[in-house]
Amino acid sequence: MNLLSSRNCLFCPRQCAVDRSLSQTGYCNCNNEPLVSNIFLHKGEEPVISGRKGICNVFFSHCNLQCIYCQNYQISINDAHEKSWLTDTDMIVNKISEQLDRGVKLLGFVSPSHQVGAMVRIIENVWNRGYRPIIVYNSNGYDNVEILKELDGIVDVYLPDFKYFDNKLGQKYSNVNNYFEVASKAVREMYRQKGSTIILDDDGLIESGVIVRHLVLPGCESDSINVLEYISNEITPFLHISLMAQYFPTEKSKSDSLLNRKLKKWEYDIVIQKMEEIGFDGWIQELESSDYYKPDFLCNTPFKDNINN
């Protein structure tokens, strides 16, 4: 069976098994065509990814999670649709080519888990035009391990989230009851493929590796510590961690008793302390990053400049 086929969609762990080629849609409400909201140069990733020129990021619309605090909510909500969104592979590749022609070395796919078949078709078209950028798979961590195995040799850099240790948080905030089991297996598979070493080129840009992102949520610092301890004890203490503080309340999360405020310094500091105790290499953010990391996908430049230390 071709796991990358949309005829019996098993792209993500939702396992909807719909036939997208017949315009059937499952949880993510996507059919067989790509659904891309934005393609642009992004300078707000980790320094080894953004560098000085930035990364060409392809932002897929909709998502296989529906996090109530999602900072990309304008494009991630599964019933959203804008006339400007791209559904034609050639047009998508044309826009990618414009950035690669400017000397951009990295091509990132953001929220690809539910559109991985479209992602592979886009990559193949990019390759057919003679480009060989570093491919970055930037996901929420809710990934199908069997699909990740199919991506071995296609993806150069894995950039997954590891959101929760406690599945109750995943159910409450992301509408999924098995996030931990799925994400832990996914990160383990990414580590199997790439190891813990980050390979950099002469410009200090990543060529191969895994960087695990974790957003510290208000009132959930103990869960963040559990995530870090799990990675260290059960996967490896040598993975690179990007510990994020950029949380801000969205309209949906403002009604939650924990998420209706920004992260407090002491909450972030104790998670940083655990990260340092374990000995993880990686990156942290300024607590003030929540003030200026507020993307607006309805304009031409959703993000401001670099946020990562």
C-alpha positions as CSV (number, residue, x, y, z in Angstrom):
1,M,0.0,0.0,0.0
2,N,1.2,3.5,-0.9
3,L,1.0,5.4,2.4
4,L,1.4,8.7,0.6
5,S,-1.7,8.1,-1.5
6,S,-4.7,10.2,-0.7
7,R,-7.2,7.5,-1.8
8,N,-7.3,6.0,1.7
9,C,-5.9,8.9,3.8
10,L,-3.7,7.7,6.6
11,F,-1.4,10.7,6.5
12,C,-1.8,11.5,10.2
13,P,-2.7,9.6,13.4
14,R,-6.4,10.5,12.9
15,Q,-6.5,7.7,10.4
16,C,-9.7,9.1,8.7
17,A,-9.2,6.7,5.7
18,V,-11.3,9.0,3.4
19,D,-10.7,9.1,-0.4
20,R,-9.4,12.7,-0.9
21,S,-9.2,12.0,-4.7
22,L,-13.0,12.0,-4.7
23,S,-13.0,15.3,-2.7
24,Q,-13.9,13.4,0.5
25,T,-12.6,15.2,3.6
26,G,-11.8,14.0,7.1
27,Y,-10.9,15.7,10.3
28,C,-8.7,18.3,8.6
29,N,-11.3,19.2,6.0
30,C,-8.7,19.0,3.2
31,N,-9.1,17.3,-0.2
32,N,-6.5,16.0,-2.6
33,E,-5.3,19.5,-3.6
34,P,-2.7,21.3,-1.5
35,L,-4.1,24.1,0.6
36,V,-1.4,26.7,1.3
37,S,-2.1,30.0,3.0
38,N,1.3,31.7,2.6
39,I,4.7,31.3,1.2
40,F,7.3,33.9,2.3
41,L,10.7,34.5,3.7
42,H,10.7,34.0,7.5
43,K,13.4,35.2,9.8
44,G,11.9,34.3,13.1
45,E,13.0,30.7,13.4
46,E,16.0,29.4,15.4
47,P,19.3,31.0,14.3
48,V,20.6,27.9,12.6
49,I,17.4,27.8,10.5
50,S,16.8,31.4,9.7
51,G,20.4,32.6,9.4
52,R,20.7,36.0,7.9
53,K,18.5,35.5,4.8
54,G,15.7,33.5,6.4
55,I,13.9,30.3,5.4
56,C,11.3,30.0,2.7
57,N,8.4,28.7,4.7
58,V,5.3,27.1,3.1
59,F,2.4,27.5,5.5
60,F,-0.2,24.8,5.0
61,S,-3.8,25.7,6.0
62,H,-5.9,23.7,8.5
63,C,-4.4,21.2,11.0
64,N,-4.9,17.8,12.4
65,L,-4.9,19.4,15.9
66,Q,-7.2,22.3,16.9
67,C,-5.3,23.9,19.7
68,I,-7.4,26.6,21.4
69,Y,-4.2,28.7,21.9
70,C,-2.9,28.3,18.3
71,Q,-1.0,31.5,17.3
72,N,-1.7,30.7,13.6
73,Y,-5.4,30.3,14.3
74,Q,-6.3,32.4,11.2
75,I,-5.2,29.6,9.0
76,S,-5.3,26.5,11.2
77,I,-9.0,26.4,11.9
78,N,-10.4,23.6,9.8
79,D,-13.5,25.5,8.6
80,A,-11.5,28.5,7.5
81,H,-10.9,29.3,3.9
82,E,-9.6,32.4,2.0
83,K,-9.8,33.0,-1.7
84,S,-6.1,33.9,-1.8
85,W,-5.0,30.5,-0.5
86,L,-3.0,28.5,-3.1
87,T,-4.2,25.1,-4.4
88,D,-2.2,24.7,-7.6
89,T,1.1,22.9,-7.2
90,D,2.8,24.8,-10.1
91,M,1.8,28.2,-8.6
92,I,3.2,27.1,-5.2
93,V,6.5,25.9,-6.7
94,N,6.7,29.2,-8.7
95,K,6.6,31.2,-5.4
96,I,9.1,28.9,-3.8
97,S,11.4,29.2,-6.8
98,E,11.3,33.0,-6.4
99,Q,12.8,32.7,-2.9
100,L,15.3,30.0,-3.8
101,D,16.6,32.1,-6.7
102,R,17.5,34.8,-4.1
103,G,20.0,32.4,-2.5
104,V,17.7,31.0,0.2
105,K,19.0,27.6,1.2
106,L,16.2,26.2,3.4
107,L,12.7,25.3,2.4
108,G,10.3,24.7,5.3
109,F,6.9,23.1,5.4
110,V,4.8,24.3,8.4
111,S,2.0,22.1,9.7
112,P,2.5,19.4,7.0
113,S,1.2,16.3,8.9
114,H,-2.3,16.3,7.3
115,Q,-1.0,17.4,3.9
116,V,2.1,15.3,3.6
117,G,1.2,13.9,0.2
118,A,0.9,17.4,-1.2
119,M,4.2,18.3,0.5
120,V,6.0,15.4,-1.2
121,R,4.6,16.4,-4.6
122,I,5.7,20.0,-4.1
123,I,9.2,18.8,-3.1
124,E,9.5,16.6,-6.2
125,N,8.5,19.5,-8.4
126,V,11.1,21.7,-6.8
127,W,13.7,19.0,-7.4
128,N,12.6,18.6,-11.0
129,R,13.4,22.3,-11.5
130,G,16.9,21.7,-10.4
131,Y,16.8,23.0,-6.9
132,R,18.1,21.1,-3.9
133,P,17.2,23.1,-0.8
134,I,17.4,21.8,2.7
135,I,13.9,20.4,3.5
136,V,12.6,21.3,7.0
137,Y,9.6,19.4,8.3
138,N,8.0,21.7,10.9
139,S,5.1,19.9,12.6
140,N,3.0,19.8,15.8
141,G,4.4,16.4,16.7
142,Y,1.2,14.6,16.0
143,D,2.7,12.6,13.2
144,N,2.2,9.1,11.9
145,V,5.4,7.1,12.4
146,E,4.8,5.0,9.3
147,I,4.5,8.2,7.2
148,L,7.7,9.6,8.8
149,K,9.5,6.4,7.7
150,E,8.4,7.2,4.1
151,L,10.0,10.6,4.5
152,D,13.4,9.2,5.3
153,G,15.7,10.5,2.6
154,I,13.3,13.3,1.7
155,V,13.4,15.4,4.9
156,D,16.7,16.8,6.0
157,V,15.6,18.6,9.2
158,Y,12.8,17.7,11.6
159,L,11.4,20.5,13.7
160,P,8.6,19.0,15.7
161,D,6.7,20.3,18.7
162,F,6.5,18.1,21.8
163,K,3.5,19.8,23.4
164,Y,2.3,17.7,26.4
165,F,3.3,14.9,28.7
166,D,-0.2,14.8,30.2
167,N,-2.9,13.6,27.7
168,K,-5.5,15.4,29.7
169,L,-3.9,18.7,28.5
170,G,-3.9,17.4,25.0
171,Q,-7.6,16.6,25.2
172,K,-8.5,19.9,26.8
173,Y,-6.4,22.1,24.6
174,S,-5.9,20.3,21.3
175,N,-8.9,18.0,20.9
176,V,-6.8,14.8,20.9
177,N,-6.7,12.1,23.6
178,N,-3.4,10.4,22.8
179,Y,-1.0,13.2,22.0
180,F,1.8,12.0,24.3
181,E,1.9,8.4,22.9
182,V,1.9,9.6,19.3
183,A,4.4,12.5,19.7
184,S,6.9,10.5,21.7
185,K,6.9,7.8,19.0
186,A,7.2,10.4,16.3
187,V,10.2,12.2,18.0
188,R,11.8,8.8,18.5
189,E,11.5,8.0,14.8
190,M,12.9,11.4,13.8
191,Y,15.8,10.8,16.2
192,R,16.4,7.4,14.6
193,Q,16.6,8.9,11.2
194,K,18.8,11.9,12.1
195,G,20.5,11.2,15.4
196,S,21.2,14.0,17.9
197,T,23.9,15.8,16.0
198,I,23.1,19.0,14.2
199,I,25.2,19.3,11.0
200,L,25.9,22.9,10.0
201,D,27.3,24.3,6.7
202,D,30.0,26.9,6.5
203,D,27.4,29.7,7.0
204,G,26.2,28.2,10.2
205,L,22.9,27.0,8.7
206,I,21.5,23.5,9.5
207,E,21.9,20.8,6.9
208,S,20.6,17.8,8.9
209,G,19.3,17.1,12.4
210,V,16.4,17.3,14.8
211,I,15.3,20.3,16.9
212,V,12.4,19.7,19.3
213,R,10.3,22.7,20.2
214,H,8.3,23.1,23.4
215,L,6.0,26.0,24.2
216,V,5.7,26.6,28.0
217,L,2.0,27.3,28.8
218,P,0.8,29.3,31.8
219,G,0.2,27.1,34.8
220,C,1.7,24.1,33.0
221,E,5.3,24.4,34.0
222,S,5.3,20.9,35.7
223,D,4.1,19.3,32.5
224,S,6.9,21.1,30.6
225,I,9.4,19.7,33.1
226,N,7.9,16.2,32.6
227,V,8.3,16.6,28.8
228,L,12.0,17.5,29.2
229,E,12.7,14.6,31.6
230,Y,11.0,12.1,29.3
231,I,13.0,13.2,26.3
232,S,16.2,13.0,28.3
233,N,15.4,9.6,30.0
234,E,13.6,7.8,27.3
235,I,15.0,9.2,24.0
236,T,18.3,11.0,24.5
237,P,19.6,13.9,26.6
238,F,21.6,15.1,23.5
239,L,18.7,16.4,21.4
240,H,18.6,20.1,20.7
241,I,15.6,21.8,22.4
242,S,14.0,25.1,21.5
243,L,12.2,26.2,24.6
244,M,9.6,28.9,23.8
245,A,8.0,31.6,25.9
246,Q,6.0,33.3,23.1
247,Y,2.5,32.2,24.4
248,F,-0.2,34.8,24.3
249,P,-3.9,34.4,24.9
250,T,-6.1,34.0,21.8
251,E,-9.8,34.6,21.7
252,K,-10.5,30.9,22.3
253,S,-8.0,30.5,25.2
254,K,-9.0,33.6,27.1
255,S,-11.9,31.7,28.6
256,D,-9.6,29.1,30.1
257,S,-8.7,29.6,33.8
258,L,-5.0,28.8,33.1
259,L,-4.5,30.1,29.6
260,N,-6.1,33.5,30.0
261,R,-2.9,35.3,30.7
262,K,0.7,35.4,29.5
263,L,3.5,33.3,30.9
264,K,5.1,34.5,34.1
265,K,8.8,34.8,34.4
266,W,9.1,32.4,37.3
267,E,7.2,29.7,35.3
268,Y,9.6,30.0,32.4
269,D,12.7,30.2,34.6
270,I,12.1,26.9,36.4
271,V,11.7,25.1,33.0
272,I,14.9,26.8,31.8
273,Q,16.6,25.6,35.0
274,K,15.5,22.0,34.3
275,M,16.7,22.3,30.7
276,E,20.1,23.4,32.0
277,E,20.2,20.7,34.7
278,I,19.7,18.0,32.1
279,G,22.3,19.6,29.8
280,F,20.2,20.1,26.7
281,D,21.8,22.3,24.0
282,G,19.4,24.6,22.3
283,W,17.6,28.0,22.5
284,I,15.4,30.0,24.8
285,Q,13.4,33.1,24.2
286,E,13.0,36.5,25.8
287,L,9.8,36.5,27.9
288,E,8.8,39.6,26.0
289,S,8.6,37.6,22.7
290,S,4.9,37.2,23.4
291,D,4.4,40.9,22.7
292,Y,5.7,40.8,19.2
293,Y,5.1,37.3,18.0
294,K,1.6,37.8,16.9
295,P,1.3,36.7,13.3
296,D,-1.3,38.2,11.0
297,F,-1.9,35.9,8.1
298,L,-4.3,38.3,6.5
299,C,-1.5,40.6,5.5
300,N,1.6,40.1,3.3
301,T,4.1,39.9,6.1
302,P,2.6,37.9,9.0
303,F,5.7,37.9,11.1
304,K,8.2,40.4,12.4
305,D,11.9,39.8,12.6
306,N,13.8,37.2,14.7
307,I,12.5,36.3,18.1
308,N,14.9,33.5,19.1
309,N,18.0,34.1,21.2
